Amino acid sequence: MSKKFFKKGEVVIRAGDNNTTCYLVDTGGFHVTKTLSDGTIKKIAQIGPNEIFGELGLIDNRPRAATITANQDSRATKLFKDGNIESIVRTNPGALLVIVKVLAKRLRKIIENTEGVGR
């Protein structure tokens, strides 16, 4: 695992990129944004210390779904050196539980945010 420093405004992950890097935020914070079809940039989430990002690309090995930008000078630990989820699970099964908990928390937030939609 290696530490990476990001300056405010620095793009860490760009939507559409192909990579499987996953990070744990040590200090600072990051915005998660998505560019809509009309060109509007929508802020999806804020990620802070002790939270991870980049786990979707690690799990499904598909292009990045969103852009992650440092919203202040920040430091993050690059996790899972080889980026291969099968190898990670074999060598560190506890890592999978951490990722599943993060995904469950984010799904719960999406569900809560959709309360009242369609009424």
Solvent accessible surface area in square Angstrom, and as a share of the most:
residue,aa,sasa,rsa
1,M,174,0.78
2,S,58,0.37
3,K,113,0.48
4,K,81,0.34
5,F,149,0.62
6,F,11,0.04
7,K,139,0.59
8,K,146,0.62
9,G,49,0.47
10,E,71,0.32
11,V,53,0.31
12,V,25,0.15
13,I,6,0.03
14,R,131,0.48
15,A,40,0.31
16,G,47,0.45
17,D,57,0.30
18,N,120,0.62
19,N,59,0.30
20,T,32,0.19
21,T,28,0.16
22,C,0,0.00
23,Y,15,0.06
24,L,56,0.28
25,V,1,0.00
26,D,33,0.17
27,T,65,0.38
28,G,17,0.16
29,G,1,0.01
30,F,0,0.00
31,H,56,0.25
32,V,16,0.09
33,T,26,0.15
34,K,83,0.35
35,T,84,0.49
36,L,79,0.39
37,S,129,0.83
38,D,113,0.59
39,G,50,0.48
40,T,70,0.41
41,I,120,0.61
42,K,114,0.48
43,K,110,0.46
44,I,96,0.49
45,A,33,0.26
46,Q,82,0.36
47,I,7,0.04
48,G,14,0.13
49,P,73,0.46
50,N,129,0.66
51,E,55,0.25
52,I,7,0.04
53,F,2,0.01
54,G,11,0.10
55,E,5,0.02
56,L,91,0.45
57,G,2,0.02
58,L,3,0.02
59,I,66,0.33
60,D,68,0.35
61,N,119,0.61
62,R,159,0.58
63,P,74,0.46
64,R,14,0.05
65,A,57,0.44
66,A,17,0.13
67,T,23,0.14
68,I,11,0.06
69,T,30,0.18
70,A,1,0.01
71,N,33,0.17
72,Q,85,0.38
73,D,91,0.47
74,S,5,0.03
75,R,77,0.28
76,A,0,0.00
77,T,10,0.06
78,K,75,0.32
79,L,21,0.10
80,F,37,0.15
81,K,183,0.77
82,D,91,0.47
83,G,11,0.11
84,N,69,0.36
85,I,28,0.14
86,E,103,0.46
87,S,25,0.16
88,I,10,0.05
89,V,48,0.28
90,R,177,0.65
91,T,109,0.63
92,N,77,0.40
93,P,90,0.56
94,G,45,0.43
95,A,7,0.06
96,L,69,0.34
97,L,102,0.51
98,V,81,0.46
99,I,1,0.00
100,V,77,0.44
101,K,127,0.54
102,V,26,0.15
103,L,55,0.27
104,A,55,0.42
105,K,132,0.56
106,R,77,0.28
107,L,103,0.51
108,R,164,0.60
109,K,120,0.51
110,I,103,0.52
111,I,107,0.55
112,E,106,0.47
113,N,106,0.54
114,T,67,0.39
115,E,136,0.61
116,G,34,0.33
117,V,112,0.64
118,G,83,0.80
119,R,231,0.84
